[in-house]
Amino acid sequence: MTGIPKENCADASLALLREGYTFISSRCAQFGTDVFQTRLMGRTAFCLTGAEAAEIFYEPDRMTRRGALPKSTLRLLQDDGSVATLDGPCHRRRKAMFLELISRKRAEEIAALAADELRKTAQIWALKRSVRLHDEFRKLLGRVVIRWSGIDLDDHEQDRLIAELASMIDNAGSIGPPNWLARARRRRSEGVLKRQIERTRAGFFHPPETSPLFVISWHRDRWGHLLEADVCTVELLNILRPTVAVSRFMTFAVDALDKHPGYRPRLARDRDFTHSFVQEVRRLYPFFPFVAGIARKPFRWRDHDFVSGDFFLLDIYGTNRDPRLYDRPEEFCPERFLDRDPTAFDLIPQGGGSHGDNHRCAGEWATIALMVAMLQTFVRDVHYRPLLEGRINQSALPATPSHGFPARIAFRH
């Protein structure tokens, strides 16, 4: 293990659960390195941090996700057969479908829908004594993405599906009964969406031809075969669930706005600055702490020969706060992105590398567009007062807005 420090412990899994977001970066700082070896869940693991490590990790076709995630997480976030579990040409063909569905132009379309929905919904919030902003943002985003995806559900089924999507996200890092319950709720969601796909294929329902429901229902693999209905269901969930998950980033953005109210006038009038503000929220606020991969083939780095089957964790949280990449990395400073375009490896809250060749989130453009449009609408039309201190619970994985981020709302007429 020349040049790669080795943590002296039988297994660090409990420490990872206890320390969460800082597990990798704190040890890298201790060892004075950006890669170290440990044991996790009974297997040898190489933990990496920093832009160079991200570039190594996201070398096209170097890593696979298959077998890298615990089943408890995989079943809630991706599931077998999804684009995230594919490699090589099969992955690139399926990913191209997602990138077409959620192109920059389509991202702006759904962002405009979300901003309009926020404008209308905020007037209802103002009639209540208080609302839980995180809960309200995900209901709003759920309604918008279900409609945009071409899915036909009544209000009750729609609300139930949104709650199930939220449960998948909230419990992705949990084990035991909460995770089992979320997986049961996911199975019900899959049944609802599978019926939508089967109705579309049978000609009983005709969603718009550009909608995710239509495109995924009729997508063909690299051999020209229609996807199995179960796989279509998984991929349709992979449109809905990540969009609902943007509610967390939106809640984090409101928290940042509350802590830095001087930015409000500029956010209201300056879209470029709002974009930079959103990027800083994505950089600084925690979502998932790391991403896992298994080497598909041997490679050499830092004078060490890694072999096929080696298990890796790339530190997302620490890379986004790396002092080698960012001046005063613990400070919230949106101005840092006004004259700096982040590379594919130094801002990686939703993965790194190429969107088409790697497992970087295809919905990243939509995430940014949704946040920019919703944040500008929120600043212009909503006056709010948070009702809780310590509003982000970072001990949970993923980090959770405490008690749904309660706030009192007034609508600006």
Phi and psi in degrees as a GROMACS rama.xvg file:
@    title "Ramachandran Plot"
@    xaxis  label "Phi"
@    yaxis  label "Psi"
@TYPE xy
-55.4969  124.097  THR-2
81.7242  -5.82915  GLY-3
-117.483  110.556  ILE-4
-63.0119  152.132  PRO-5
-122.384  124.918  LYS-6
-70.7589  133.381  GLU-7
-90.6413  82.8155  ASN-8
-156.309  155.604  CYS-9
-69.4881  -41.4263  ALA-10
-163.499  132.6  ASP-11
-102.272  15.4047  ALA-12
-60.9707  -43.3066  SER-13
-66.033  -37.8173  LEU-14
-64.137  -37.5035  ALA-15
-63.7727  -44.1698  LEU-16
-64.6082  -36.4936  LEU-17
-73.9454  -42.6317  ARG-18
-90.1449  -26.8808  GLU-19
59.6093  -114.052  GLY-20
-63.4959  -30.3332  TYR-21
-97.8076  5.04172  THR-22
-55.9377  -50.0729  PHE-23
-76.4099  -49.4795  ILE-24
-64.1183  -36.0451  SER-25
-66.6343  -37.5486  SER-26
-74.1464  -36.9597  ARG-27
-62.3774  -39.7618  CYS-28
-64.8342  -40.16  ALA-29
-64.2849  -42.6724  GLN-30
-83.175  -12.4229  PHE-31
67.1207  42.3824  GLY-32
-148.315  171.035  THR-33
-115.43  17.8718  ASP-34
-153.158  134.973  VAL-35
-145.72  164.172  PHE-36
-108.172  140.082  GLN-37
-147.405  -171.113  THR-38
-124.569  132.209  ARG-39
-136.575  130.34  LEU-40
52.8219  37.2738  MET-41
79.3481  8.73844  GLY-42
-129.486  152.54  ARG-43
-67.0735  135.358  THR-44
-132.91  138.293  ALA-45
-104.715  121.273  PHE-46
-104.082  130.047  CYS-47
-124.762  150.677  LEU-48
-145.685  155.04  THR-49
101.267  165.677  GLY-50
-66.5487  -39.5329  ALA-51
-64.0766  -42.0748  GLU-52
-62.6683  -40.1248  ALA-53
-61.963  -39.3079  ALA-54
-65.4232  -38.8081  GLU-55
-64.7103  -45.8295  ILE-56
-64.4362  -39.4393  PHE-57
-96.1615  16.3601  TYR-58
-55.9116  126.178  GLU-59
-52.1247  134.208  PRO-60
67.2396  12.7475  ASP-61
-82.979  -39.8241  ARG-62
-115.777  152.133  MET-63
-120.183  149.612  THR-64
-86.5937  -17.8427  ARG-65
-62.9129  122.732  ARG-66
83.1677  -1.62028  GLY-67
-87.3783  -31.6556  ALA-68
-98.4264  145.206  LEU-69
-58.9792  146.986  PRO-70
-56.8439  -34.9198  LYS-71
-60.8054  -33.7957  SER-72
-84.2145  -45.0494  THR-73
-57.3465  -42.9335  LEU-74
-65.0037  -26.5617  ARG-75
-91.4122  -34.5284  LEU-76
-96.8515  -35.5783  LEU-77
-132.354  -59.4135  GLN-78
81.6579  159.087  ASP-79
-61.8937  141.674  ASP-80
89.2493  -8.36032  GLY-81
-76.3179  168.581  SER-82
-58.6413  -31.2667  VAL-83
-69.9357  -18.561  ALA-84
-98.236  1.95791  THR-85
-95.5798  159.88  LEU-86
-136.19  163.292  ASP-87
61.538  -145.627  GLY-88
-59.0737  -35.243  PRO-89
-63.2706  -41.3956  CYS-90
-65.1762  -44.1959  HIS-91
-65.2644  -37.2577  ARG-92
-67.388  -46.8133  ARG-93
-65.2773  -39.2592  ARG-94
-65.8117  -36.0009  LYS-95
-59.8775  -35.7279  ALA-96
-61.9534  -45.2017  MET-97
-65.3072  -40.3058  PHE-98
-67.3204  -29.0759  LEU-99
-74.48  -40.8413  GLU-100
-63.8326  -37.4168  LEU-101
-118.485  47.8191  ILE-102
-65.5837  172.004  SER-103
-59.7612  -39.1735  ARG-104
-65.9159  -46.0163  LYS-105
-65.5627  -33.3273  ARG-106
-61.5271  -40.3801  ALA-107
-67.0754  -32.7697  GLU-108
-63.1042  -50.5984  GLU-109
-69.173  -30.9769  ILE-110
-64.1655  -41.0496  ALA-111
-64.2112  -39.3225  ALA-112
-62.6895  -42.2713  LEU-113
-66.7238  -40.2535  ALA-114
-63.1517  -41.7303  ALA-115
-65.3056  -41.189  ASP-116
-65.0423  -38.0621  GLU-117
-63.6323  -42.3796  LEU-118
-59.6696  -41.7038  ARG-119
-74.8785  -40.5638  LYS-120
-70.032  -34.3333  THR-121
-60.7886  -29.5366  ALA-122
-66.8552  -31.2103  GLN-123
-75.1449  -40.6759  ILE-124
-55.8034  -39.2053  TRP-125
-65.334  -18.2986  ALA-126
-83.4083  -8.36888  LEU-127
-102.342  157.77  LYS-128
-64.6097  -38.5642  ARG-129
-161.315  161.69  SER-130
-134.634  159.208  VAL-131
-96.3851  105.815  ARG-132
-61.2813  -40.8245  LEU-133
-61.1276  -44.816  HIS-134
-63.1005  -41.0619  ASP-135
-69.3334  -38.8184  GLU-136
-62.6012  -39.556  PHE-137
-76.3643  -30.2147  ARG-138
-62.8737  -44.8478  LYS-139
-60.9524  -50.3002  LEU-140
-65.6565  -35.7062  LEU-141
-62.4684  -45.8127  GLY-142
-60.3661  -42.9241  ARG-143
-66.1806  -47.5667  VAL-144
-72.8811  -30.8089  VAL-145
-64.482  -46.1254  ILE-146
-64.176  -45.328  ARG-147
-64.3698  -31.6607  TRP-148
-78.0525  -7.65578  SER-149
86.7257  12.789  GLY-150
-82.9085  137.623  ILE-151
-108.66  100.248  ASP-152
-134.731  147.951  LEU-153
-76.4145  171.948  ASP-154
-59.5185  -40.522  ASP-155
-64.7437  -47.9739  HIS-156
-63.9931  -36.4186  GLU-157
-63.2206  -47.4656  GLN-158
-62.7012  -38.9346  ASP-159
-67.0592  -41.3698  ARG-160
-62.484  -42.0473  LEU-161
-61.87  -42.0986  ILE-162
-62.989  -37.0899  ALA-163
-70.0911  -39.2211  GLU-164
-61.7115  -42.4509  LEU-165
-62.4472  -39.1251  ALA-166
-64.3858  -37.6507  SER-167
-60.1831  -43.9979  MET-168
-69.2278  -47.4362  ILE-169
-62.1684  -31.801  ASP-170
-106.516  11.8158  ASN-171
-62.3064  -29.1028  ALA-172
-100.444  7.80504  GLY-173
-94.6449  165.833  SER-174
-132.476  161.922  ILE-175
80.3815  -155.04  GLY-176
-53.189  -42.5882  PRO-177
-59.7324  -39.4539  PRO-178
-69.0434  -41.0105  ASN-179
-62.5022  -41.7698  TRP-180
-64.5638  -42.5151  LEU-181
-62.9972  -37.0521  ALA-182
-68.5297  -35.3432  ARG-183
-65.5165  -39.4302  ALA-184
-67.5311  -35.2937  ARG-185
-63.7563  -40.1944  ARG-186
-60.9569  -36.7418  ARG-187
-66.1151  -42.4341  ARG-188
-59.2422  -42.5632  SER-189
-60.6693  -39.2179  GLU-190
-62.1035  -41.8707  GLY-191
-63.0404  -46.564  VAL-192
-73.6034  -34.2707  LEU-193
-61.9941  -38.2262  LYS-194
-63.8865  -34.9924  ARG-195
-63.4365  -42.0529  GLN-196
-67.3888  -43.8004  ILE-197
-65.8683  -38.3238  GLU-198
-64.5758  -38.1521  ARG-199
-65.5986  -45.8773  THR-200
-67.7643  -31.1314  ARG-201
-81.4897  -7.11004  ALA-202
85.25  9.04112  GLY-203
-82.5864  -15.9994  PHE-204
-139.449  139.972  PHE-205
-127.347  80.9792  HIS-206
-69.4653  160.379  PRO-207
-54.4398  142.765  PRO-208
-67.4209  -17.1685  GLU-209
-94.8617  -1.48366  THR-210
-76.8522  152.234  SER-211
-56.5819  -38.887  PRO-212
-59.7562  -46.4515  LEU-213
-67.453  -50.0202  PHE-214
-63.1951  -44.9924  VAL-215
-68.563  -38.845  ILE-216
-59.3006  -34.093  SER-217
-108.318  10.9934  TRP-218
-69.3473  141.019  HIS-219
-115.177  144.109  ARG-220
-76.9104  -176.382  ASP-221
-66.0395  -15.1247  ARG-222
-98.3029  5.02382  TRP-223
86.3451  11.4152  GLY-224
-96.3553  140.575  HIS-225
-62.8951  143.484  LEU-226
-66.5246  148.853  LEU-227
-60.7702  148.46  GLU-228
-58.4978  -35.1782  ALA-229
-64.1455  -38.619  ASP-230
-70.3441  -39.9833  VAL-231
-58.0863  -40.3262  CYS-232
-61.4071  -45.5315  THR-233
-59.2656  -44.2099  VAL-234
-71.5441  -32.5352  GLU-235
-66.3743  -38.8844  LEU-236
-61.0141  -32.1038  LEU-237
-75.8662  -3.64385  ASN-238
-92.8232  -46.2608  ILE-239
-70.982  -51.44  LEU-240
-62.2864  -47.7052  ARG-241
-63.4789  -30.293  PRO-242
-67.7339  -43.4772  THR-243
-61.9262  -33.5949  VAL-244
-65.6982  -20.4666  ALA-245
-61.0203  -19.755  VAL-246
-56.7244  -32.9021  SER-247
-65.1914  -49.599  ARG-248
-60.7451  -37.9313  PHE-249
-64.584  -40.2992  MET-250
-65.9912  -39.7128  THR-251
-61.2494  -38.4427  PHE-252
-63.8394  -39.5299  ALA-253
-66.0451  -38.758  VAL-254
-61.2043  -44.543  ASP-255
-63.1238  -39.9475  ALA-256
-63.6773  -39.8319  LEU-257
-65.4089  -35.5312  ASP-258
-80.3615  -18.261  LYS-259
-133.643  64.178  HIS-260
-64.2553  -19.2565  PRO-261
-63.8991  -17.9642  GLY-262
-79.7182  -12.4085  TYR-263
-57.733  -49.6504  ARG-264
-59.2542  -38.8837  PRO-265
-70.5822  -37.06  ARG-266
-61.4405  -37.492  LEU-267
-65.1947  -30.2178  ALA-268
-113.359  -17.0644  ARG-269
-119.144  103.065  ASP-270
-66.5724  -38.5254  ARG-271
-61.7964  -41.2916  ASP-272
-67.7921  -37.6164  PHE-273
-61.3937  -38.9329  THR-274
-60.3276  -44.5185  HIS-275
-64.5875  -39.2882  SER-276
-60.4822  -44.8237  PHE-277
-62.353  -43.0731  VAL-278
-61.4317  -37.685  GLN-279
-69.9097  -35.9639  GLU-280
-61.6844  -45.9973  VAL-281
-64.3576  -32.3783  ARG-282
-72.9897  -46.9276  ARG-283
-89.8806  -36.4381  LEU-284
-83.626  142.468  TYR-285
-83.4492  134.24  PRO-286
-117.358  -99.5397  PHE-287
-92.9198  141.082  PHE-288
-78.2787  -29.3769  PRO-289
-158.396  169.769  PHE-290
-127.825  145.331  VAL-291
-109.669  150.218  ALA-292
-155.412  159.432  GLY-293
-123.637  130.985  ILE-294
-62.4256  130.926  ALA-295
-86.8418  -21.5609  ARG-296
-153.895  160.683  LYS-297
-65.6669  150.289  PRO-298
-156.144  164.192  PHE-299
-119.241  133.916  ARG-300
-154.673  139.289  TRP-301
53.5788  44.3034  ARG-302
59.3759  25.3122  ASP-303
-127.695  138.802  HIS-304
-94.2296  108.609  ASP-305
-86.8548  149.557  PHE-306
-118.706  162.943  VAL-307
-57.1378  132.1  SER-308
99.6383  -11.8313  GLY-309
-63.2866  141.763  ASP-310
-103.437  133.963  PHE-311
-129.969  146.723  PHE-312
-122.405  122.762  LEU-313
-98.546  127.241  LEU-314
-77.9556  103.036  ASP-315
-73.7232  -50.5742  ILE-316
-59.681  -48.0396  TYR-317
-69.8378  -35.7562  GLY-318
-64.6929  -40.6879  THR-319
-68.2333  -15.1687  ASN-320
-117.326  20.0651  ARG-321
-70.0318  120.862  ASP-322
-65.5979  -17.2483  PRO-323
-73.693  -19.0631  ARG-324
-105.043  -31.231  LEU-325
-131.73  127.136  TYR-326
-69.4512  134.894  ASP-327
47.0241  62.5463  ARG-328
-65.31  -21.4477  PRO-329
-86.3256  -5.51148  GLU-330
-91.702  144.646  GLU-331
-83.3502  111.961  PHE-332
-143.712  83.8016  CYS-333
-63.161  -22.3463  PRO-334
-60.5142  -22.4009  GLU-335
-62.2987  -22.4029  ARG-336
-99.3164  2.99744  PHE-337
-71.3061  -35.46  LEU-338
-119.572  24.0018  ASP-339
-141.827  120.712  ARG-340
-91.9567  120.118  ASP-341
-63.4521  148.084  PRO-342
-80.4315  178.06  THR-343
-73.9979  -2.34194  ALA-344
-129.767  -5.90739  PHE-345
-108.836  -7.06688  ASP-346
-132.606  102.452  LEU-347
-130.834  41.0183  ILE-348
-62.8239  -23.7481  PRO-349
-122.317  30.3117  GLN-350
99.6111  171.975  GLY-351
-130.958  -179.233  GLY-352
76.98  -159.746  GLY-353
-79.5039  137.751  SER-354
-63.6842  -37.0696  HIS-355
-78.8764  -35.6774  GLY-356
-94.4715  -21.0564  ASP-357
-115.777  -177.046  ASN-358
-92.668  28.7547  HIS-359
-67.6693  141.945  ARG-360
-59.8516  124.093  CYS-361
-67.6208  -20.1576  ALA-362
-90.9789  13.8632  GLY-363
-61.6763  -42.7823  GLU-364
-62.4001  -39.6776  TRP-365
-66.3756  -38.4941  ALA-366
-57.9127  -48.7022  THR-367
-66.3286  -45.2382  ILE-368
-62.5284  -42.6245  ALA-369
-61.7077  -45.0577  LEU-370
-65.4958  -42.3186  MET-371
-62.7374  -49.9441  VAL-372
-65.3327  -43.9123  ALA-373
-70.7105  -37.8485  MET-374
-67.116  -41.4192  LEU-375
-64.8787  -39.5948  GLN-376
-64.8494  -42.4877  THR-377
-61.3564  -44.2405  PHE-378
-66.8276  -39.7479  VAL-379
-76.3317  -35.7054  ARG-380
-111.683  -10.9739  ASP-381
-124.005  133.307  VAL-382
-109.564  134.637  HIS-383
-141.57  158.795  TYR-384
-139.686  111.466  ARG-385
-60.6254  145.882  PRO-386
-111.943  15.7321  LEU-387
-148.615  137.972  LEU-388
-89.2651  164.067  GLU-389
57.1118  58.6143  GLY-390
-84.4653  -9.32068  ARG-391
-119.663  119.991  ILE-392
-91.351  100.019  ASN-393
-87.0718  -3.20718  GLN-394
-77.8293  -16.7308  SER-395
-87.5908  153.611  ALA-396
-124.362  111.817  LEU-397
-74.8778  160.198  PRO-398
-54.7927  141.521  ALA-399
-125.64  133.85  THR-400
-62.7539  119.159  PRO-401
-60.0355  130.32  SER-402
53.7153  26.981  HIS-403
76.7642  8.36146  GLY-404
62.1389  70.5147  PHE-405
-67.1364  141.004  PRO-406
-153.65  155.015  ALA-407
-99.5282  133.689  ARG-408
-118.391  140.002  ILE-409
-128.895  143.314  ALA-410
-99.1963  132.164  PHE-411
-85.1214  111.568  ARG-412
